[in-house]
């Protein structure tokens, strides 16, 4: 997952992504643009899955 793909989860906000992952926005700024850390990618996929499940429950 690229940094831009990760940021889409937080509407493009580094600060919001940091909040979602419980890390500082400074840590995110240090990520490579081409590939984010594997653990963070896993966490982001979990956030996406949770959001999708919540949307299904609302429908």
Secondary structure as GFF3:
##gff-version 3
##sequence-region A 1 59
A	DSSP	alpha_helix	3	8	.	.	.	ID=ss1
A	DSSP	alpha_helix	14	21	.	.	.	ID=ss2
A	DSSP	alpha_helix	25	29	.	.	.	ID=ss3
A	DSSP	alpha_helix	38	58	.	.	.	ID=ss4
###
